[in-house]
Amino acid sequence: MSSKQQLVKLNDGHFIPALGFGTYKPEEVPENKPLEAIHLAIEAGFRHIDTAYVYQTENHVGQAIKSKIAAGIVKREDIFITTKLWCTFHRPEMVLSSLEKSLKNLQLDYVDLYIIHYPMQMKVSNLNDQT
C-alpha cells in the first residue's frame, strides 16, 4: 500500500482511509497472533485499524501502535483507529466509562471513530397511550 492511499471524506470534513485492517480474533487463534498481525499490517501500509472491546484485541492494537511510533515508522496522527461500543453498554450512563476502558486498553488519548457495535432499535412505549 502506498502512503497516498485512498481516503473517504466524512460529512464533518475529516478523512478516513478507505481500506482498514480488522482485528477480530477467533478463539482458536493463538494469543500472540493479533499483535504480530497488526505489526505486519502497519508495516504493509495500513493506516486504518479496526478493533472493538468485544474482540479483546484493543491491547494488541495499542501495543503495536506504541511500538511503531517508538520506532519512528508512524505518528499517532497517521493512524486512524476505530473501536466499538458493545451491546451491553448502550445505556447512556455506561458509554463514557466504556470508551475510557477502550482508551486505556489501547493506550491512547483518543480514537478517531467510536461506533455502536450492532446498533439496535428499541421500541419505547408511551405510558400516556394506555388503552
C-alpha positions as CSV (number, residue, x, y, z in Angstrom):
1,M,0.0,0.0,0.0
2,S,1.3,3.5,-0.7
3,S,1.2,6.4,1.7
4,K,-1.1,8.0,-0.8
5,Q,-3.9,5.5,-0.1
6,Q,-7.5,6.2,-0.9
7,L,-9.4,8.3,1.6
8,V,-13.1,8.9,2.1
9,K,-14.3,12.3,3.1
10,L,-16.7,12.2,6.1
11,N,-19.5,14.7,6.5
12,D,-17.6,16.6,9.1
13,G,-14.7,17.2,6.7
14,H,-12.3,14.6,8.2
15,F,-11.0,11.8,6.2
16,I,-10.9,8.0,6.8
17,P,-8.7,5.5,5.0
18,A,-10.9,3.5,2.6
19,L,-9.2,0.3,3.5
20,G,-8.9,-0.8,7.1
21,F,-7.3,-3.7,8.9
22,G,-9.7,-5.7,11.1
23,T,-8.5,-7.2,14.3
24,Y,-11.2,-9.7,15.3
25,K,-9.6,-12.8,16.8
26,P,-11.5,-16.1,16.8
27,E,-10.8,-18.2,20.0
28,E,-8.7,-20.8,18.1
29,V,-6.2,-18.1,17.1
30,P,-3.2,-18.1,19.5
31,E,-3.0,-15.1,21.8
32,N,0.2,-13.6,20.3
33,K,-1.0,-13.6,16.7
34,P,-3.1,-10.4,16.7
35,L,-0.1,-8.4,17.9
36,E,2.1,-9.9,15.1
37,A,-0.6,-9.3,12.5
38,I,-1.1,-5.7,13.5
39,H,2.6,-5.1,13.3
40,L,2.7,-6.5,9.8
41,A,-0.4,-4.5,8.8
42,I,1.2,-1.2,9.8
43,E,4.5,-2.2,8.1
44,A,2.5,-3.1,4.9
45,G,0.9,0.4,4.9
46,F,-2.4,0.0,6.6
47,R,-3.3,3.2,8.4
48,H,-6.9,2.3,9.5
49,I,-7.1,-0.2,12.3
50,D,-10.5,-1.5,13.3
51,T,-10.9,-3.1,16.7
52,A,-13.6,-3.5,19.4
53,Y,-13.9,-4.1,23.1
54,V,-15.5,-7.4,22.5
55,Y,-12.7,-8.6,20.1
56,Q,-10.3,-8.5,23.1
57,T,-7.6,-7.1,20.8
58,E,-7.6,-3.5,21.9
59,N,-4.5,-4.1,24.0
60,H,-2.7,-5.6,21.0
61,V,-3.6,-2.7,18.8
62,G,-2.3,-0.3,21.4
63,Q,1.0,-2.2,21.8
64,A,1.6,-2.3,18.1
65,I,0.9,1.4,17.6
66,K,3.1,2.3,20.5
67,S,5.9,0.2,19.2
68,K,5.6,1.6,15.6
69,I,5.6,5.2,17.0
70,A,8.6,4.5,19.1
71,A,10.4,3.1,16.1
72,G,9.6,6.2,14.1
73,I,7.6,4.3,11.5
74,V,4.3,6.2,12.1
75,K,3.0,9.1,14.2
76,R,-0.3,8.8,16.1
77,E,-2.0,11.2,13.7
78,D,-1.1,8.9,10.8
79,I,-3.2,6.0,12.2
80,F,-7.0,6.0,12.1
81,I,-8.3,3.9,15.0
82,T,-11.9,2.7,15.1
83,T,-13.3,0.9,18.1
84,K,-16.8,0.0,19.1
85,L,-19.3,0.2,22.0
86,W,-20.6,-3.3,22.8
87,C,-24.3,-4.0,23.1
88,T,-24.4,-4.4,26.8
89,F,-23.0,-0.9,27.3
90,H,-25.6,1.1,25.3
91,R,-27.2,2.7,28.3
92,P,-26.2,6.4,28.3
93,E,-24.6,6.2,31.7
94,M,-22.3,3.4,30.5
95,V,-21.0,4.9,27.3
96,L,-18.3,7.2,28.6
97,S,-16.8,4.6,31.0
98,S,-16.8,2.1,28.2
99,L,-14.9,4.5,25.9
100,E,-12.5,5.2,28.7
101,K,-11.8,1.5,29.2
102,S,-11.1,1.1,25.5
103,L,-8.8,4.1,25.5
104,K,-6.9,2.5,28.5
105,N,-6.7,-0.8,26.6
106,L,-5.5,1.0,23.5
107,Q,-3.0,3.1,25.5
108,L,-4.3,6.1,23.5
109,D,-5.7,9.6,24.4
110,Y,-8.3,9.4,21.7
111,V,-9.8,7.2,19.0
112,D,-10.8,8.6,15.6
113,L,-14.1,6.8,15.4
114,Y,-16.2,5.3,18.1
115,I,-19.2,3.5,16.8
116,I,-22.0,1.3,18.2
117,H,-21.4,-2.4,17.7
118,Y,-24.6,-4.0,16.5
119,P,-26.8,-0.9,16.9
120,M,-30.4,-1.9,17.7
121,Q,-33.6,-0.1,17.6
122,M,-35.6,-0.1,20.8
123,K,-39.3,0.4,20.9
124,V,-40.3,2.8,23.6
125,S,-43.9,2.8,24.5
126,N,-45.7,6.0,25.6
127,L,-47.1,5.5,29.1
128,N,-49.8,8.0,28.3
129,D,-51.2,5.8,25.5
130,Q,-52.8,3.2,27.7
131,T,-55.8,1.5,26.1
